[in-house]
Each structure stands twice: as structure tokens, then as C-alpha cells.
Amino acid sequence: MSPALWLLAPLAFAPWLRVRGGRHASALVAVAAMVEVAIAALISFEVIPGVELAAAGDALTTDATARLFLLVIDAIFLGITMSAWLRRRVNQGVPDRGALDGLFAIVFLVAANLALVTNHILLAWLALEVTTVAAAPMIVRPDKPGAIGASWRYVLFSTIGLGVALLGLLCLTRGHDPAAAGSYFFDELARTRAPAGDGWRPLGVALVVLGIGTKLGLAPMYTWLPEAYDEAPSGVAAMLAAVQFNCALVVLLRVLQLPDALDGPAPGVLLTMGLASMIVSAASILATRNIRRLIAYASINHAGVIAIGLALGGPAAYGVLLYAVSNAFIKAILFISVGKMEHHYQSKDMRDVGGLIKDLPYTGLFLMIGTFALLGFPPFGSFLGEMLILSSLSATGQLLVFAGFCVAIATTFVATGRSVFPMIWGEAKRKATWPRQTAVGSLPKIAFMAALVMMGIYVPPQLNALFRDVAAALGAH
């Protein structure tokens, strides 16, 4: 039996949610996440023998790409659920979302893991679709009328994007050597090149880029993202931004790992969508006064940077991976911190918040650290990843894109700092007595911050080997 099947284990908690749901839902989801993290660690560090992409036709795989992102998304999901559980333990006024949302969260977690470990094209697409269906009802909040519309728009854009991606994936099954005719497995497609003059593979890759780009929030199909991240509970927004984002990214990585994937229009599409996303993000950050939407627009910026890095191929591959993983932790830190801030101030308007570092010291501290990491400051992994991508842009002669990249980053830097830093260090806007914060409630964010610093200063050899193996699959030398 493939060890990847062990990742289905959290589904065993579903009956318990039915029996012990309600007050205990968040605790049960956190325990299920702990089980998933333990299994992911055993697989990722090869304590359990894996199934590499060497045996043609295996439905599941634990190759380097799967092992790296299993660690990332499961650790982040655990941190999000632990943060929610600790928050409810400390503040009894925060309601539990209930057994049904707990069930949706577990289905989301299992589907996200399947999207990472599947070797079958249609199963990967189906897993992404299941994460969408599971996340949609979690976006809805009874006290937020706009959340229903945001959830529907999220489903609509996701369905369109995944429909385009499915069409592209089916094109890929046609664009390969006739010896592998009818194959729906990534490994078999990776061992064959498209016949000369055959346009199926370039067309398929371009369609997958457009479709998955919608799930990543790339321009022009990005308008669902700010609304969904704004209306969803902070934990759900973190799941969408840090977990589901990387599941969609892995499917795109598997397609770009195919031979000749970047020989057609795909690089141009990635560069155009990436730079357009960065420009849209910078302009939107300048205009917004909503802290949640600011983080959402920053996520569009991150997606743009990743798209540009992927368009460059091998030279930027390591930087792209480092940047993507770092930003998953950044977005988790920021959304968890903003959720705490929003609960206390009863506002998402940055003009209503001031003196956060005095009122809520831990929340203010992590919002400050997350913002520095968001803007690409050292010593965080996002800084190193961004520098590697910029270096590759310069080395490959993409000077126009390089200039646009720098202008967008500089604008984002100024606009974000102008809005966020007065919230942290400015004068308090209202007089209030806040409950004393404890370090225990910040433990997940402390762990996320440690991971960010580690990736910027010293990546442990085993983890570095995973980064290098995935980068090599994308053409890095």
C-alpha cells in the first residue's frame, strides 16, 4: 500500500465530529491536523519508504515536490487550527464554528493533500475541485451578509478557472509521443516529448497556466480573491491563501516539469499575467484602507512574482520555491493576527486602529514582523527568494520586466508601510481596557516566524535537498 494513502487518516475523525461536535469541533480538527502533520513528516523525511515517480502508472506519488509541500501545507493548517482552538480557550466569547464546518475543514485538508500526492491528471483536478467545494461554505458567516456573495463568486471563478485547466490537462494527454497514447499520468507524460510540429502540448500548458492562474489570483481573473479573503473568517482566509494556493501551485509545477513545457506561449503568458498582477496589486494597495484587502492584494502581488519566476524556468526555480513557501507562512501569520485585531477593534479599517503594539503587544509584534516579511526584508526567506528571481530576470535579459517588477515592488513597499505602520506605532484611536495577552496563544505564529527566519538564514540539509530536487525538476542545474 502506498504510504500516501495514510494521508486519508483524518477522515476517521468525521464520525467523532458528528458525536462530539459543536463545542469540541475546533479541538477535533486540530487533532486531525496533528495526525496529518505526523504522517507528512514521516513521508517527507522518508522514514516511510516513498513511491517515486519512477514506476509508470502509479496513481499516487511521494516525489520531492509532494514531500516538500506536504510539510508546508500540513504544518500551516495545523498552526491555523491550533490558533483557532487556543483563541477560543483564552477568549470564551469567540464562538466555535460547529461540527459542520469542522467536517468541511477535514475534507479540505484531505483533498489538499491528495492534490499534492496524486500522479493522475484527472485526480489532481478533482482534488482541487473538492478543496473549492469544501472551502465555499466555510467562507459564509451569518453576521456578514456580503459573505454569501463572496462565496458564490469564489465558486464561480474557481469553476471557470478549473474548467479551463481541465481542458488544458486533456490537451496534454494528446501532446506526447504516440507510444504513450492515452496516458493520464504525469510521470508517463514527463518521459515523452511532444512530436515536432505538434501544438497540443504548448496549447495545453498555456490553458493550464490560465486556468490555475485563476485559482492563484493572477490578473485578469483575480477579482474574486480580495472579496473572499475579506469576508471569510480569518482562519479560512489563511487556509485559502496559504494552503489552497500551494495546492494549485503544485499542479502547475507538475505541468511545467514536463519536457518542452516552456517552449510554447506559456512563458509569455506567465510573464504578462505576473507583471499585470503586480501592477494591479500595487495600485489596489494604494487605494485600500481595509487591512484584510491589503493582505489580499499583497497575495496577488506574490502570485505575480511567482508567475514571473516560473516563466524564467530553471535559473529562478530555487528562488520561486523559497518565495512561495515563505509567503505561505507570511500570509498565515498576517491573517491570524488580523483576525485577533478585528475581534478587538470591531473594524477592518486601518484608520480606526492605532497603538496596536501597546494595546495588543503580541498581535502588534507579529503584524509588524509579518509586514516586514511581506515587503521582502531580510533575514526572511521571502527576501532571498525575491533576490534570486530578480537576479535571474537580469541574467536572462528581461530588463523591461525587471524595471516593471522594481517599480511595482517599490510602490507596494511605500503604500503598505504608509497604511500598516501607523496602526502599529501610532497613537491609540480609542481608550479601552484590553484583556492581557499571553504568549501561549501566539505559539503557532512563533513557529511560523521561526520557519521564515530559518529559510532566510539556514535551510537544514534535508529540507534544502527537497528544495533542490524540486528546482532540478523545473530545469535548475
NUPA-190049 format. One record per residue (C-alpha): x, y, z; residue in one letter. Coordinates in steps of 0.1 Angstrom, whole numbers, padded with zeros to 4 digits, always signed. Example, Ala and Ser with C-alpha at 12.3 -4.5 7.8 and 13.67 -1.06 7.14 Angstrom:
# NUPA-190049
+0123-0045+0078A/+0137-0011+0071S/
# end
This chain:
# NUPA-190049
+0000+0000+0000M/+0013+0034-0009S/+0022+0055+0022P/+0004+0084+0006A/-0029+0066+0013L/-0022+0072+0050W/-0030+0109+0044L/-0067+0098+0043L/-0065+0092+0081A/-0081+0125+0092P/-0114+0113+0076L/-0116+0089+0106A/-0124+0120+0127F/-0156+0127+0108A/-0178+0104+0129P/-0164+0120+0160W/-0174+0154+0148L/-0209+0142+0145R/-0209+0128+0180V/-0187+0153+0198R/-0191+0183+0175G/-0202+0218+0185G/-0180+0229+0214R/-0153+0204+0205H/-0151+0209+0168A/-0120+0230+0167S/-0102+0207+0191A/-0110+0176+0169L/-0099+0194+0137V/-0066+0203+0155A/-0061+0167+0165V/-0068+0155+0129A/-0043+0181+0117A/-0017+0168+0141M/-0022+0133+0127V/-0017+0146+0092E/+0014+0165+0101V/+0029+0134+0117A/+0022+0113+0086I/+0035+0141+0063A/+0068+0143+0083A/+0073+0105+0081L/+0068+0106+0044I/+0087+0138+0037S/+0118+0127+0056F/+0115+0092+0041E/+0110+0074+0074V/+0083+0056+0055I/+0096+0044+0021P/+0081+0065-0006G/+0068+0058-0041V/+0088+0079-0065E/+0077+0089-0100L/+0097+0060-0114A/+0070+0034-0116A/+0048+0043-0145A/+0011+0044-0139G/+0012+0047-0101D/-0019+0068-0090A/-0001+0083-0060L/+0035+0096-0055T/+0057+0109-0028T/+0083+0125-0050D/+0103+0156-0039A/+0075+0180-0050T/+0049+0162-0029A/+0072+0158+0001R/+0082+0195+0002L/+0047+0208+0000F/+0031+0182+0023L/+0053+0195+0051L/+0044+0231+0043V/+0006+0229+0039I/+0001+0205+0068D/+0022+0225+0092A/+0004+0257+0083I/-0030+0240+0085F/-0021+0227+0120L/-0009+0262+0130G/-0042+0278+0118I/-0064+0252+0136T/-0043+0254+0168M/-0045+0292+0167S/-0083+0290+0165A/-0085+0265+0193W/-0062+0285+0216L/-0081+0317+0209R/-0113+0300+0220R/-0097+0287+0251R/-0084+0321+0261V/-0114+0341+0250N/-0147+0323+0257Q/-0166+0350+0238G/-0153+0336+0205V/-0178+0311+0192P/-0169+0277+0177D/-0179+0273+0141R/-0195+0240+0148G/-0194+0204+0136A/-0203+0210+0100L/-0175+0235+0094D/-0152+0211+0112G/-0162+0184+0087L/-0156+0208+0058F/-0122+0216+0072A/-0112+0179+0074I/-0124+0173+0038V/-0105+0203+0027F/-0073+0191+0044L/-0075+0156+0029V/-0083+0169-0006A/-0054+0193-0004A/-0030+0165+0005N/-0044+0144-0024L/-0038+0172-0048A/-0001+0171-0038L/+0005+0134-0039V/-0016+0124-0070T/+0002+0113-0101N/-0031+0112-0121H/-0041+0143-0141I/-0078+0140-0135L/-0074+0131-0098L/-0053+0162-0093A/-0080+0183-0109W/-0107+0166-0089L/-0088+0171-0056A/-0086+0209-0063L/-0123+0210-0071E/-0131+0193-0038V/-0110+0219-0019T/-0131+0245-0036T/-0164+0229-0027V/-0153+0223+0009A/-0140+0259+0014A/-0170+0277-0001A/-0194+0271+0029P/-0167+0280+0053M/-0164+0315+0038I/-0200+0322+0048V/-0206+0339+0081R/-0241+0345+0095P/-0232+0380+0107D/-0217+0391+0074K/-0243+0394+0046P/-0216+0400+0020G/-0200+0366+0027A/-0227+0347+0008I/-0220+0367-0024G/-0182+0364-0019A/-0186+0326-0015S/-0206+0323-0047W/-0181+0345-0067R/-0153+0323-0053Y/-0171+0292-0066V/-0179+0308-0099L/-0143+0320-0107F/-0129+0287-0094S/-0152+0266-0115T/-0143+0287-0146I/-0106+0285-0139G/-0106+0248-0131L/-0127+0242-0163G/-0101+0259-0184V/-0073+0240-0166A/-0092+0207-0172L/-0093+0215-0209L/-0056+0222-0208G/-0048+0189-0190L/-0068+0170-0216L/-0048+0187-0243C/-0016+0175-0226L/-0027+0139-0230T/-0028+0144-0267R/+0006+0162-0270G/+0031+0135-0265H/+0048+0106-0282D/+0022+0081-0297P/+0039+0053-0277A/+0023+0068-0245A/-0011+0074-0262A/-0040+0079-0238G/-0018+0085-0208S/-0033+0104-0179Y/-0003+0101-0156F/+0022+0129-0150F/+0052+0106-0149D/+0044+0090-0183E/+0040+0124-0199L/+0073+0136-0183A/+0091+0107-0201R/+0079+0117-0235T/+0084+0148-0257R/+0058+0163-0279A/+0063+0153-0316P/+0078+0180-0338A/+0051+0204-0350G/+0025+0191-0326D/+0007+0220-0310G/-0013+0201-0283W/+0013+0203-0255R/+0020+0241-0259P/-0017+0247-0261L/-0024+0225-0230G/+0003+0242-0209V/-0010+0277-0218A/-0045+0267-0209L/-0034+0252-0176V/-0015+0284-0168V/-0046+0305-0175L/-0069+0281-0155G/-0046+0276-0125I/-0037+0313-0126G/-0074+0320-0117T/-0070+0298-0086K/-0038+0316-0077L/-0054+0351-0081G/-0034+0362-0112L/-0047+0390-0133A/-0071+0393-0151P/-0091+0367-0132M/-0083+0379-0097Y/-0114+0398-0086T/-0128+0370-0065W/-0098+0370-0043L/-0100+0403-0023P/-0137+0398-0016E/-0133+0362-0005A/-0103+0369+0018Y/-0121+0400+0032D/-0154+0382+0040E/-0141+0348+0052A/-0132+0342+0088P/-0095+0349+0094S/-0087+0312+0097G/-0105+0303+0065V/-0088+0332+0047A/-0054+0318+0059A/-0064+0284+0046M/-0072+0298+0012L/-0041+0320+0009A/-0015+0296+0024A/-0029+0260+0018V/-0051+0260-0012Q/-0028+0284-0031F/+0001+0260-0028N/-0020+0230-0038C/-0029+0248-0071A/+0007+0258-0075L/+0019+0222-0072V/-0005+0211-0100V/+0010+0239-0121L/+0046+0229-0112L/+0039+0193-0123R/+0027+0206-0157V/+0058+0229-0160L/+0080+0199-0152Q/+0070+0182-0184L/+0096+0183-0213P/+0092+0213-0236D/+0066+0229-0213A/+0082+0263-0216L/+0088+0261-0254D/+0054+0274-0264G/+0034+0305-0254P/+0034+0296-0217A/+0064+0318-0207P/+0049+0349-0223G/+0016+0342-0207V/+0032+0338-0173L/+0053+0370-0177L/+0023+0390-0188T/+0000+0377-0161M/+0027+0381-0135G/+0036+0417-0142L/+0000+0427-0147A/-0008+0412-0113S/+0020+0431-0096M/+0008+0464-0112I/-0029+0457-0102V/-0018+0448-0067S/+0003+0479-0062A/-0024+0502-0074A/-0050+0485-0052S/-0029+0486-0021I/-0025+0524-0027L/-0063+0528-0027A/-0075+0504+0000T/-0080+0512+0037R/-0091+0477+0046N/-0064+0457+0062I/-0078+0423+0050R/-0080+0436+0014R/-0044+0449+0017L/-0032+0414+0025I/-0054+0400-0003A/-0038+0425-0028Y/-0004+0416-0015A/-0013+0379-0022S/-0019+0389-0058I/+0015+0405-0058N/+0031+0373-0045H/+0013+0353-0072A/+0027+0377-0098G/+0062+0373-0085V/+0059+0335-0086I/+0045+0336-0121A/+0074+0357-0134I/+0099+0333-0117G/+0082+0303-0133L/+0084+0319-0167A/+0121+0321-0164L/+0124+0284-0158G/+0155+0267-0143G/+0176+0297-0133P/+0149+0311-0110A/+0134+0278-0098A/+0150+0276-0064Y/+0141+0313-0057G/+0105+0306-0067V/+0101+0277-0043L/+0117+0296-0015L/+0095+0326-0021Y/+0063+0305-0024A/+0069+0286+0008V/+0080+0317+0027S/+0049+0336+0016N/+0026+0308+0028A/+0039+0313+0063F/+0037+0351+0060I/+0000+0350+0049K/-0008+0326+0078A/+0008+0350+0103I/-0009+0381+0089L/-0044+0367+0087F/-0043+0351+0121I/-0030+0384+0136S/-0056+0405+0117V/-0084+0382+0129G/-0073+0389+0165K/-0071+0426+0158M/-0105+0427+0141E/-0122+0409+0170H/-0109+0436+0195H/-0114+0467+0174Y/-0145+0455+0156Q/-0132+0471+0125S/-0111+0463+0094K/-0105+0499+0086D/-0068+0507+0092M/-0078+0543+0101R/-0097+0530+0131D/-0067+0513+0146V/-0037+0528+0163G/-0012+0520+0191G/-0016+0483+0184L/+0018+0474+0198I/+0006+0489+0232K/-0030+0476+0231D/-0023+0441+0219L/+0015+0436+0221P/+0018+0401+0206Y/-0007+0409+0178T/+0012+0441+0171G/+0045+0424+0171L/+0035+0397+0147F/+0017+0421+0124L/+0049+0441+0123M/+0071+0410+0116I/+0046+0397+0090G/+0046+0431+0073T/+0084+0432+0072F/+0085+0397+0057A/+0057+0406+0033L/+0077+0435+0020L/+0108+0413+0014G/+0130+0424+0042F/+0160+0403+0053P/+0165+0379+0071P/+0133+0362+0059F/+0131+0336+0032G/+0110+0359+0011S/+0139+0383+0007F/+0163+0356-0006L/+0137+0342-0029G/+0128+0376-0044E/+0165+0384-0049M/+0171+0351-0067L/+0142+0359-0091I/+0154+0394-0097L/+0189+0381-0104S/+0175+0357-0129S/+0155+0384-0146L/+0186+0405-0150S/+0207+0375-0162A/+0182+0365-0188T/+0180+0400-0203G/+0143+0406-0193Q/+0151+0443-0185L/+0117+0457-0192L/+0101+0432-0169V/+0129+0438-0144F/+0121+0475-0144A/+0083+0469-0140G/+0090+0445-0112F/+0111+0470-0093C/+0085+0498-0098V/+0057+0476-0086A/+0077+0464-0056I/+0087+0499-0046A/+0051+0512-0049T/+0039+0483-0028T/+0065+0490-0002F/+0055+0526+0002V/+0018+0520+0001A/+0019+0492+0026T/+0042+0510+0050G/+0021+0541+0049R/-0010+0522+0059S/+0002+0495+0083V/+0029+0511+0104F/+0007+0539+0118P/-0016+0511+0131M/+0012+0495+0150I/+0031+0525+0163W/+0006+0554+0160G/-0015+0569+0188E/-0044+0549+0201A/-0077+0559+0184K/-0099+0549+0214R/-0095+0544+0251K/-0102+0509+0262A/-0090+0482+0286T/-0079+0452+0267W/-0076+0416+0281P/-0040+0407+0289R/-0024+0387+0261Q/-0005+0355+0267T/+0024+0341+0247A/+0007+0307+0246V/-0019+0320+0222G/+0009+0331+0199S/+0027+0298+0197L/+0016+0289+0161P/+0028+0323+0149K/+0061+0319+0168I/+0066+0286+0149A/+0058+0303+0116F/+0082+0331+0123M/+0110+0306+0131A/+0104+0289+0098A/+0106+0322+0079L/+0139+0332+0095V/+0153+0297+0090M/+0146+0298+0053M/+0163+0332+0051G/+0195+0322+0071I/+0200+0285+0071Y/+0180+0258+0054V/+0186+0224+0071P/+0203+0199+0047P/+0173+0175+0044Q/+0149+0204+0036L/+0175+0220+0013N/+0177+0188-0006A/+0140+0188-0012L/+0141+0224-0025F/+0170+0215-0048R/+0153+0183-0061D/+0121+0202-0070V/+0141+0230-0086A/+0160+0205-0106A/+0127+0190-0119A/+0119+0225-0131L/+0152+0227-0150G/+0176+0242-0124A/+0212+0230-0126H/
# end
